[in-house]
Every structure is written in C-alpha cells, then in structure tokens.
C-alpha cells in the first residue's frame, strides 16, 4: 500500500505547496517510507508520532504547518479513528470533571520547573504575550500583564481572583504594581508550591482548589489560559461560578485561545501528548455560556502575537536544551518542538485565535473604554 499512500499524500501536500524531499525550508524530508501508510491510516496522530519517532523532518516546522493549515489539509484525511474515538468520548463523558481535570495538571503542568523556566519569561507567563512595539518576549509578557490590569481597572482596594493562576506571575505583577490583593487558584501541586514561594511577602494567597469550589466575593476576576481545559460541557458552569463570585459592579476578564468553529474535542495528538482533556472554545460557545449572566464590554483579538510568542518560546527552549537533557530524552525534545511549532503555524494561518474579553454583570454606567 506504500506506493498508493505516497501518491495520495504527495497530492495532498502539493495542494499546500509542500514537496516530498524538496529543497525549500518547509518541504518534508522523509526517513522511512512507511510514513505514508501511517499518515493515511492514523491522520494527525500518525503525523505527530512519526515525527517524534524521527521518520521525517523539515527545516522550518512552523512554516510546514502554516502551509498545512492554510490549505486546510488537516480536514482532508477524514478517517482518523483517534479523532472519532475522541469525539464519541466527549459526547458520552464529561472529560473535565473534578477528577479528570487533574490529568492535565499531573501530565503537563507538573513537569519540572526547570523545563518551563528554560523558555518562559521571568513572570513565567505560559500564555500569549503582547508584542506591541517590541520584539522582546520579556517586555511583551509584561505588556500583556499590564494590559490585563488596565482592562480590569485595578485599584489598591480590589480583591482579585485569578482562576488558574499558574506559577503566580499575574498575582505577583498585579500585587506589586497595583497594590491589590490577589487570590490565585491552581490544581497543580508543583505550581502551588512554586507560586507560594514566588509571591512570598506580597498580598497574595495561593490555594489549591477546583474552580467549582470557589467561595467568597471579588471585585475583579481573571481567567488567563485556563478555560481551554474546562470543556464545552462545563462552560456554563464556570461562568455561573464567576457570576456568583463577582461583585455587582465588578469586572471579569477572559484571556483564551479560541477556535473559528464550535468543537467538542481537540486534536488526538494534542490530547495524548500535551493537553489531556482539553479543547478550544468558539465565539458561539462563549456567548452561549455567558448569556443572561454578563454584558460583553470589550472583545480584543491579537492572535498574530501568539505566533511571535511561540517562536520565542521555541528559540529559548532550543537554546537551553542542553541543560534539560539529564531530565528528558530526544523523543521528548521532538515532541515539544512539534507542539510549539505546530501551534505557531496554526496561529500564523489564523486557524486559532487569541481573545481577551471583558465582561461586567449589568453593563458599566457610562460605558467601558477599550484599552489597546
């Protein structure tokens, strides 16, 4: 079947201006002829796993995926049983229950601090930076943090809730620069330990808690890069939690990757190797989840900045790889490279978006001034 599979794959790649064993930076270089059967039979899972196994390479992996996504090839190989299984599983089960939600923390966020420190900025921002008038990742992440604080109109009197606080970067920045009190929530043991130490001496409280167990009232609430792990069956639930936790005159900011269409699961390779039980919300899903709860005050799309963020992350990761080799093997390196650069290509092709959305409960008197 290899010869027939190669013809099919070659024809598909031609639609995306990709040549097998071509000379351009985005062309694919094959090292195992069984690759083509694997792509036909396993779809995106086969593409990712075969790269991890060293069956193929390309000089510019981000541009390879830019071509793939721009041509819509991710939709052309239809019979991917991994995708069908993931879809059926998402329909039958709630894959983001309290118990299942811990899987992504244990398998992804509980990886070593050295790994994340190797490619993130000093505030450990594992979300999109704001590259307005800068090419520097560290400055872009500080600008993103300030952008969130300004959009939330933070003041020293505010009690702020950060749902999915990561390693405490936002909590540290907001408390230091705006003198507010921040409560951060995480379900990751390693993030909890790190964030507590990182924010020591500041008006910050870091607690281990599922968002469904939140209590108390807050002036401002932020969810930054966490709702991608909530799942479509729980979007309404988390919005109700935010609504009951937010004071009537408060503001809520949602920072999230978004998809152009409504889905109920994610790419099988991403689910298996990077973000278990994750998926990207759509505009329709977010608006449905917030209907009758919130007024949308502002919707800001700066998804092209995520391409720059991911490329900067990979450059840092690649440069610091030698320091990580005692903890991780070459297959992990190829997995992480594939993850970062395939995502970069998806944002460059505008397959994925990055949104910051500001909500109020009843609409701010006199209106809301957008910040850019």
DRENDO-1510 file (C-alpha; in Angstrom, 1 decimal, always signed):
<recs>
REC; n; res; u; v; w
REC; 1; UNK; +0.0; +0.0; +0.0 .
REC; 2; UNK; +3.0; +2.3; +0.5 .
REC; 3; UNK; +3.2; +3.4; -3.2 .
REC; 4; UNK; -0.5; +4.2; -3.3 .
REC; 5; UNK; -0.3; +6.0; +0.0 .
REC; 6; UNK; +2.6; +8.1; -1.1 .
REC; 7; UNK; +0.8; +9.2; -4.2 .
REC; 8; UNK; -2.2; +10.3; -2.1 .
REC; 9; UNK; -0.1; +12.1; +0.5 .
REC; 10; UNK; +2.1; +13.7; -2.3 .
REC; 11; UNK; -1.1; +15.0; -4.0 .
REC; 12; UNK; -2.4; +16.5; -0.7 .
REC; 13; UNK; +1.0; +18.1; +0.1 .
REC; 14; UNK; +1.1; +19.6; -3.4 .
REC; 15; UNK; -2.2; +21.4; -2.6 .
REC; 16; UNK; -0.3; +23.1; +0.3 .
REC; 17; UNK; +2.9; +23.8; -1.9 .
REC; 18; UNK; +4.9; +21.2; +0.0 .
REC; 19; UNK; +7.1; +18.7; -1.8 .
REC; 20; UNK; +8.3; +15.4; -0.5 .
REC; 21; UNK; +12.1; +15.6; -0.2 .
REC; 22; UNK; +12.1; +19.1; -1.8 .
REC; 23; UNK; +14.7; +21.8; -1.2 .
REC; 24; UNK; +12.6; +24.5; +0.4 .
REC; 25; UNK; +12.6; +25.1; +4.1 .
REC; 26; UNK; +9.0; +23.9; +4.6 .
REC; 27; UNK; +9.4; +20.8; +2.4 .
REC; 28; UNK; +9.2; +17.4; +4.2 .
REC; 29; UNK; +12.3; +15.2; +4.3 .
REC; 30; UNK; +11.3; +11.5; +4.8 .
REC; 31; UNK; +13.5; +8.9; +6.5 .
REC; 32; UNK; +11.0; +6.0; +6.5 .
REC; 33; UNK; +8.9; +5.0; +3.5 .
REC; 34; UNK; +6.2; +3.6; +5.9 .
REC; 35; UNK; +5.4; +7.2; +6.8 .
REC; 36; UNK; +2.8; +7.5; +4.1 .
REC; 37; UNK; +0.8; +4.4; +5.2 .
REC; 38; UNK; +0.9; +5.8; +8.7 .
REC; 39; UNK; -0.4; +9.2; +7.7 .
REC; 40; UNK; -3.3; +7.6; +5.7 .
REC; 41; UNK; -4.2; +5.2; +8.5 .
REC; 42; UNK; -3.7; +7.4; +11.5 .
REC; 43; UNK; -4.1; +11.0; +10.4 .
REC; 44; UNK; -2.9; +13.7; +12.7 .
REC; 45; UNK; -1.8; +11.1; +15.3 .
REC; 46; UNK; +0.4; +9.4; +12.8 .
REC; 47; UNK; +1.9; +12.7; +11.7 .
REC; 48; UNK; +2.8; +13.7; +15.2 .
REC; 49; UNK; +4.0; +10.3; +16.4 .
REC; 50; UNK; +6.1; +9.7; +13.3 .
REC; 51; UNK; +7.8; +13.0; +13.8 .
REC; 52; UNK; +8.6; +12.0; +17.4 .
REC; 53; UNK; +10.0; +8.7; +16.1 .
REC; 54; UNK; +12.3; +10.5; +13.6 .
REC; 55; UNK; +10.5; +9.3; +10.5 .
REC; 56; UNK; +10.5; +12.8; +8.9 .
REC; 57; UNK; +11.9; +16.3; +9.3 .
REC; 58; UNK; +11.6; +19.7; +7.9 .
REC; 59; UNK; +13.9; +22.7; +8.3 .
REC; 60; UNK; +11.0; +25.1; +9.2 .
REC; 61; UNK; +8.4; +23.1; +11.1 .
REC; 62; UNK; +6.3; +26.3; +11.8 .
REC; 63; UNK; +6.1; +27.1; +8.0 .
REC; 64; UNK; +5.3; +23.4; +7.2 .
REC; 65; UNK; +2.2; +23.7; +9.5 .
REC; 66; UNK; +1.4; +27.2; +8.2 .
REC; 67; UNK; +1.2; +25.6; +4.7 .
REC; 68; UNK; -0.8; +22.6; +6.0 .
REC; 69; UNK; -3.4; +24.8; +7.9 .
REC; 70; UNK; -3.6; +27.5; +5.2 .
REC; 71; UNK; -4.6; +24.8; +2.7 .
REC; 72; UNK; -7.0; +23.1; +5.1 .
REC; 73; UNK; -5.2; +19.7; +4.8 .
REC; 74; UNK; -6.0; +19.0; +8.5 .
REC; 75; UNK; -9.6; +18.4; +7.2 .
REC; 76; UNK; -8.7; +16.3; +4.1 .
REC; 77; UNK; -7.8; +13.0; +5.7 .
REC; 78; UNK; -11.2; +12.1; +7.1 .
REC; 79; UNK; -10.9; +8.6; +8.6 .
REC; 80; UNK; -8.8; +9.2; +11.7 .
REC; 81; UNK; -10.1; +6.7; +14.3 .
REC; 82; UNK; -8.4; +8.5; +17.1 .
REC; 83; UNK; -10.4; +11.6; +16.3 .
REC; 84; UNK; -13.6; +9.6; +16.0 .
REC; 85; UNK; -13.0; +8.0; +19.4 .
REC; 86; UNK; -12.2; +11.3; +21.0 .
REC; 87; UNK; -15.4; +12.8; +19.6 .
REC; 88; UNK; -17.5; +9.9; +20.9 .
REC; 89; UNK; -15.8; +10.0; +24.2 .
REC; 90; UNK; -16.5; +13.8; +24.5 .
REC; 91; UNK; -20.2; +13.2; +23.7 .
REC; 92; UNK; -20.7; +10.3; +26.2 .
REC; 93; UNK; -18.5; +11.5; +29.1 .
REC; 94; UNK; -17.7; +14.8; +30.8 .
REC; 95; UNK; -14.0; +14.6; +30.3 .
REC; 96; UNK; -13.4; +17.6; +32.6 .
REC; 97; UNK; -14.9; +16.5; +35.8 .
REC; 98; UNK; -13.0; +17.4; +39.0 .
REC; 99; UNK; -11.2; +14.1; +39.0 .
REC; 100; UNK; -10.4; +14.1; +35.2 .
REC; 101; UNK; -9.4; +17.8; +35.3 .
REC; 102; UNK; -6.3; +16.8; +37.4 .
REC; 103; UNK; -4.9; +14.8; +34.5 .
REC; 104; UNK; -3.6; +17.8; +32.6 .
REC; 105; UNK; -2.0; +19.2; +35.8 .
REC; 106; UNK; -0.3; +15.9; +36.5 .
REC; 107; UNK; +0.9; +15.2; +33.0 .
REC; 108; UNK; +1.7; +18.7; +31.8 .
REC; 109; UNK; +1.9; +21.4; +34.4 .
REC; 110; UNK; +3.6; +19.2; +37.0 .
REC; 111; UNK; +6.6; +18.8; +34.7 .
REC; 112; UNK; +9.8; +20.2; +36.1 .
REC; 113; UNK; +10.1; +23.9; +36.9 .
REC; 114; UNK; +13.5; +23.8; +35.0 .
REC; 115; UNK; +11.6; +23.0; +31.8 .
REC; 116; UNK; +9.3; +25.9; +32.0 .
REC; 117; UNK; +12.0; +28.3; +33.2 .
REC; 118; UNK; +14.1; +27.3; +30.1 .
REC; 119; UNK; +11.7; +29.0; +27.7 .
REC; 120; UNK; +9.3; +31.4; +29.6 .
REC; 121; UNK; +9.9; +34.9; +30.8 .
REC; 122; UNK; +10.7; +35.9; +34.4 .
REC; 123; UNK; +7.0; +36.1; +35.3 .
REC; 124; UNK; +6.5; +32.5; +33.9 .
REC; 125; UNK; +3.7; +33.5; +31.6 .
REC; 126; UNK; +2.5; +30.4; +29.7 .
REC; 127; UNK; +0.1; +32.4; +27.6 .
REC; 128; UNK; +0.3; +34.8; +24.7 .
REC; 129; UNK; +2.5; +37.9; +25.1 .
REC; 130; UNK; +1.5; +41.4; +23.8 .
REC; 131; UNK; +4.2; +42.4; +21.2 .
REC; 132; UNK; +3.1; +46.0; +20.7 .
REC; 133; UNK; +6.1; +48.0; +19.6 .
REC; 134; UNK; +8.5; +45.3; +20.8 .
REC; 135; UNK; +10.2; +42.1; +19.6 .
REC; 136; UNK; +11.3; +41.1; +23.2 .
REC; 137; UNK; +9.4; +38.3; +24.9 .
REC; 138; UNK; +10.0; +39.5; +28.4 .
REC; 139; UNK; +8.7; +43.0; +27.6 .
REC; 140; UNK; +5.8; +41.5; +25.6 .
REC; 141; UNK; +4.7; +39.5; +28.6 .
REC; 142; UNK; +4.9; +42.5; +31.0 .
REC; 143; UNK; +2.8; +44.4; +28.5 .
REC; 144; UNK; +0.3; +41.6; +28.5 .
REC; 145; UNK; +0.1; +41.6; +32.2 .
REC; 146; UNK; -0.3; +45.4; +32.3 .
REC; 147; UNK; -2.9; +45.2; +29.6 .
REC; 148; UNK; -5.0; +42.8; +31.7 .
REC; 149; UNK; -4.6; +45.0; +34.8 .
REC; 150; UNK; -5.6; +48.1; +32.9 .
REC; 151; UNK; -8.6; +46.4; +31.3 .
REC; 152; UNK; -9.7; +45.3; +34.7 .
REC; 153; UNK; -9.2; +48.8; +36.1 .
REC; 154; UNK; -7.3; +47.5; +39.1 .
REC; 155; UNK; -7.0; +49.7; +42.2 .
REC; 156; UNK; -5.5; +49.1; +45.7 .
REC; 157; UNK; -8.9; +48.5; +47.1 .
REC; 158; UNK; -9.6; +45.5; +44.8 .
REC; 159; UNK; -9.8; +41.9; +45.8 .
REC; 160; UNK; -8.9; +39.9; +42.7 .
REC; 161; UNK; -9.5; +36.3; +41.9 .
REC; 162; UNK; -7.1; +34.6; +39.4 .
REC; 163; UNK; -8.7; +31.3; +38.3 .
REC; 164; UNK; -5.9; +29.0; +37.0 .
REC; 165; UNK; -3.0; +31.1; +38.4 .
REC; 166; UNK; -0.2; +29.0; +37.0 .
REC; 167; UNK; +3.1; +29.9; +38.7 .
REC; 168; UNK; +1.8; +33.1; +40.2 .
REC; 169; UNK; +3.1; +35.6; +37.6 .
REC; 170; UNK; -0.1; +37.6; +37.3 .
REC; 171; UNK; -0.6; +37.6; +41.1 .
REC; 172; UNK; +2.9; +38.9; +41.6 .
REC; 173; UNK; +2.7; +41.6; +38.9 .
REC; 174; UNK; -0.8; +42.9; +39.9 .
REC; 175; UNK; +0.0; +43.0; +43.6 .
REC; 176; UNK; +3.4; +44.7; +43.1 .
REC; 177; UNK; +2.2; +47.3; +40.5 .
REC; 178; UNK; -1.4; +47.9; +41.5 .
REC; 179; UNK; -1.3; +47.2; +45.3 .
REC; 180; UNK; -4.3; +44.9; +45.1 .
REC; 181; UNK; -4.9; +41.6; +46.9 .
REC; 182; UNK; -4.9; +38.6; +44.7 .
REC; 183; UNK; -6.2; +35.1; +45.4 .
REC; 184; UNK; -4.8; +32.5; +42.9 .
REC; 185; UNK; -6.3; +29.1; +42.3 .
REC; 186; UNK; -4.5; +26.1; +40.9 .
REC; 187; UNK; -4.9; +22.3; +40.9 .
REC; 188; UNK; -1.3; +21.6; +40.2 .
REC; 189; UNK; +0.8; +20.7; +43.2 .
REC; 190; UNK; +4.0; +21.9; +41.7 .
REC; 191; UNK; +2.5; +25.2; +40.6 .
REC; 192; UNK; +1.1; +25.6; +44.1 .
REC; 193; UNK; +4.4; +25.2; +45.8 .
REC; 194; UNK; +6.2; +27.4; +43.2 .
REC; 195; UNK; +3.6; +30.2; +43.3 .
REC; 196; UNK; +3.5; +30.4; +47.1 .
REC; 197; UNK; +7.3; +30.9; +47.2 .
REC; 198; UNK; +7.3; +33.2; +44.2 .
REC; 199; UNK; +4.7; +35.5; +45.8 .
REC; 200; UNK; +6.0; +35.4; +49.4 .
REC; 201; UNK; +5.7; +38.7; +51.2 .
REC; 202; UNK; +3.0; +40.1; +48.9 .
REC; 203; UNK; -0.7; +40.5; +49.5 .
REC; 204; UNK; -1.3; +37.2; +47.6 .
REC; 205; UNK; -2.9; +33.9; +48.6 .
REC; 206; UNK; -2.4; +30.8; +46.5 .
REC; 207; UNK; -4.7; +27.9; +47.2 .
REC; 208; UNK; -5.2; +24.5; +45.6 .
REC; 209; UNK; -8.8; +24.4; +44.5 .
REC; 210; UNK; -11.0; +23.4; +41.6 .
REC; 211; UNK; -12.9; +26.4; +40.2 .
REC; 212; UNK; -16.2; +24.7; +41.1 .
REC; 213; UNK; -15.3; +25.0; +44.8 .
REC; 214; UNK; -14.7; +28.8; +44.8 .
REC; 215; UNK; -16.4; +30.8; +47.6 .
REC; 216; UNK; -16.4; +34.5; +48.5 .
REC; 217; UNK; -16.9; +37.7; +46.6 .
REC; 218; UNK; -14.3; +39.5; +44.5 .
REC; 219; UNK; -14.1; +42.9; +42.8 .
REC; 220; UNK; -12.3; +41.6; +39.7 .
REC; 221; UNK; -11.8; +38.1; +38.3 .
REC; 222; UNK; -9.4; +36.9; +35.6 .
REC; 223; UNK; -9.1; +33.6; +33.8 .
REC; 224; UNK; -6.0; +33.6; +31.7 .
REC; 225; UNK; -5.2; +30.5; +29.6 .
REC; 226; UNK; -7.3; +28.1; +31.8 .
REC; 227; UNK; -10.7; +27.8; +30.1 .
REC; 228; UNK; -9.1; +25.7; +27.4 .
REC; 229; UNK; -9.1; +22.9; +30.0 .
REC; 230; UNK; -12.7; +23.3; +31.1 .
REC; 231; UNK; -14.6; +21.6; +28.2 .
REC; 232; UNK; -17.8; +22.5; +26.4 .
REC; 233; UNK; -20.0; +20.7; +28.9 .
REC; 234; UNK; -18.7; +22.9; +31.7 .
REC; 235; UNK; -18.6; +26.4; +30.1 .
REC; 236; UNK; -21.9; +27.4; +31.5 .
REC; 237; UNK; -20.9; +26.0; +35.0 .
REC; 238; UNK; -17.7; +28.1; +35.2 .
REC; 239; UNK; -19.5; +31.2; +34.0 .
REC; 240; UNK; -22.1; +30.7; +36.7 .
REC; 241; UNK; -19.3; +30.3; +39.3 .
REC; 242; UNK; -17.7; +33.6; +38.1 .
REC; 243; UNK; -21.0; +35.4; +38.2 .
REC; 244; UNK; -21.8; +34.4; +41.8 .
REC; 245; UNK; -18.2; +35.2; +42.8 .
REC; 246; UNK; -18.1; +38.7; +41.2 .
REC; 247; UNK; -19.5; +41.7; +42.9 .
REC; 248; UNK; -22.3; +43.5; +41.1 .
REC; 249; UNK; -20.1; +46.4; +40.0 .
REC; 250; UNK; -17.0; +44.2; +39.2 .
REC; 251; UNK; -15.2; +43.2; +36.0 .
REC; 252; UNK; -14.3; +39.8; +34.6 .
REC; 253; UNK; -11.6; +39.3; +32.0 .
REC; 254; UNK; -11.2; +36.1; +30.0 .
REC; 255; UNK; -8.0; +35.5; +28.1 .
REC; 256; UNK; -8.2; +32.4; +25.9 .
REC; 257; UNK; -7.2; +30.7; +22.7 .
REC; 258; UNK; -10.3; +30.3; +20.6 .
REC; 259; UNK; -11.4; +28.3; +17.6 .
REC; 260; UNK; -13.2; +29.5; +14.4 .
REC; 261; UNK; -15.8; +26.8; +14.7 .
REC; 262; UNK; -17.5; +25.0; +17.7 .
REC; 263; UNK; -16.0; +21.7; +18.6 .
REC; 264; UNK; -16.4; +19.2; +21.4 .
REC; 265; UNK; -12.8; +17.8; +21.5 .
REC; 266; UNK; -9.3; +18.5; +20.3 .
REC; 267; UNK; -6.7; +17.1; +18.0 .
REC; 268; UNK; -5.9; +13.5; +19.2 .
REC; 269; UNK; -2.1; +14.0; +19.3 .
REC; 270; UNK; -2.5; +17.1; +21.5 .
REC; 271; UNK; -4.9; +15.2; +23.8 .
REC; 272; UNK; -2.5; +12.3; +24.2 .
REC; 273; UNK; +0.8; +14.1; +24.5 .
REC; 274; UNK; +0.3; +17.7; +25.5 .
REC; 275; UNK; -3.0; +18.8; +27.0 .
REC; 276; UNK; -5.2; +15.8; +28.1 .
REC; 277; UNK; -9.0; +16.5; +28.0 .
REC; 278; UNK; -8.5; +20.0; +26.5 .
REC; 279; UNK; -10.4; +21.9; +23.8 .
REC; 280; UNK; -10.7; +25.4; +22.4 .
REC; 281; UNK; -13.9; +27.4; +22.8 .
REC; 282; UNK; -15.6; +29.2; +20.0 .
REC; 283; UNK; -17.3; +32.6; +19.9 .
REC; 284; UNK; -20.7; +30.8; +19.9 .
REC; 285; UNK; -19.8; +28.6; +22.9 .
REC; 286; UNK; -18.5; +31.6; +24.9 .
REC; 287; UNK; -21.5; +33.8; +24.1 .
REC; 288; UNK; -24.0; +31.0; +24.9 .
REC; 289; UNK; -22.2; +30.3; +28.2 .
REC; 290; UNK; -22.4; +33.9; +29.3 .
REC; 291; UNK; -25.9; +34.7; +28.0 .
REC; 292; UNK; -28.1; +36.2; +30.7 .
REC; 293; UNK; -25.1; +36.4; +33.1 .
REC; 294; UNK; -22.8; +39.1; +31.6 .
REC; 295; UNK; -22.6; +42.1; +29.3 .
REC; 296; UNK; -19.7; +41.9; +26.9 .
REC; 297; UNK; -17.8; +45.2; +27.3 .
REC; 298; UNK; -14.8; +44.5; +25.0 .
REC; 299; UNK; -13.5; +41.8; +22.7 .
REC; 300; UNK; -9.9; +42.0; +21.6 .
REC; 301; UNK; -8.2; +39.6; +19.1 .
REC; 302; UNK; -4.4; +39.7; +18.9 .
REC; 303; UNK; -3.8; +36.1; +17.7 .
REC; 304; UNK; -0.9; +37.0; +15.5 .
REC; 305; UNK; +1.0; +37.8; +18.7 .
REC; 306; UNK; +0.8; +34.2; +19.7 .
REC; 307; UNK; +2.9; +33.2; +16.6 .
REC; 308; UNK; +5.6; +35.5; +17.9 .
REC; 309; UNK; +5.2; +34.2; +21.5 .
REC; 310; UNK; +5.5; +30.5; +20.4 .
REC; 311; UNK; +8.5; +31.2; +18.2 .
REC; 312; UNK; +10.3; +33.0; +21.1 .
REC; 313; UNK; +9.4; +30.1; +23.4 .
REC; 314; UNK; +10.9; +27.6; +21.0 .
REC; 315; UNK; +14.1; +29.6; +20.4 .
REC; 316; UNK; +14.6; +29.7; +24.2 .
REC; 317; UNK; +13.7; +26.0; +24.6 .
REC; 318; UNK; +16.1; +25.0; +21.8 .
REC; 319; UNK; +18.9; +27.2; +23.1 .
REC; 320; UNK; +18.6; +25.8; +26.6 .
REC; 321; UNK; +18.0; +22.1; +25.7 .
REC; 322; UNK; +21.5; +21.0; +26.8 .
REC; 323; UNK; +20.6; +21.9; +30.3 .
REC; 324; UNK; +17.5; +19.7; +30.2 .
REC; 325; UNK; +19.0; +16.6; +28.6 .
REC; 326; UNK; +19.6; +15.0; +32.0 .
REC; 327; UNK; +15.8; +15.0; +32.6 .
REC; 328; UNK; +14.3; +14.4; +29.2 .
REC; 329; UNK; +15.3; +12.4; +26.1 .
REC; 330; UNK; +15.5; +13.2; +22.4 .
REC; 331; UNK; +11.9; +12.0; +21.8 .
REC; 332; UNK; +10.7; +14.5; +24.4 .
REC; 333; UNK; +12.6; +17.2; +22.6 .
REC; 334; UNK; +11.0; +16.3; +19.3 .
REC; 335; UNK; +7.6; +16.2; +20.9 .
REC; 336; UNK; +8.0; +19.6; +22.5 .
REC; 337; UNK; +9.4; +21.1; +19.2 .
REC; 338; UNK; +6.4; +19.6; +17.3 .
REC; 339; UNK; +4.0; +21.1; +19.9 .
REC; 340; UNK; +5.4; +24.6; +19.9 .
REC; 341; UNK; +6.0; +25.0; +16.2 .
REC; 342; UNK; +2.8; +23.3; +15.0 .
REC; 343; UNK; +0.9; +25.7; +17.3 .
REC; 344; UNK; +2.9; +28.6; +15.9 .
REC; 345; UNK; +1.9; +27.6; +12.3 .
REC; 346; UNK; -1.8; +27.4; +13.3 .
REC; 347; UNK; -1.8; +30.9; +14.6 .
REC; 348; UNK; +0.1; +32.3; +11.6 .
REC; 349; UNK; -2.5; +30.6; +9.4 .
REC; 350; UNK; -5.3; +32.1; +11.6 .
REC; 351; UNK; -6.7; +28.7; +12.3 .
REC; 352; UNK; -6.6; +29.6; +16.1 .
REC; 353; UNK; -7.3; +32.9; +17.7 .
REC; 354; UNK; -6.3; +34.7; +20.9 .
REC; 355; UNK; -9.1; +36.7; +22.6 .
REC; 356; UNK; -9.2; +38.9; +25.6 .
REC; 357; UNK; -12.9; +39.5; +26.6 .
REC; 358; UNK; -14.0; +41.9; +29.3 .
REC; 359; UNK; -17.4; +41.3; +31.0 .
REC; 360; UNK; -19.5; +43.1; +33.5 .
REC; 361; UNK; -22.6; +41.9; +35.2 .
REC; 362; UNK; -25.0; +44.7; +34.2 .
REC; 363; UNK; -23.0; +47.0; +31.9 .
REC; 364; UNK; -20.8; +49.7; +33.3 .
REC; 365; UNK; -22.6; +53.0; +33.8 .
REC; 366; UNK; -21.4; +55.4; +31.1 .
REC; 367; UNK; -19.8; +52.6; +29.2 .
REC; 368; UNK; -16.4; +50.9; +29.0 .
REC; 369; UNK; -13.3; +52.4; +27.4 .
REC; 370; UNK; -11.3; +49.8; +25.4 .
REC; 371; UNK; -7.6; +49.6; +26.1 .
REC; 372; UNK; -5.1; +48.6; +23.4 .
</recs>
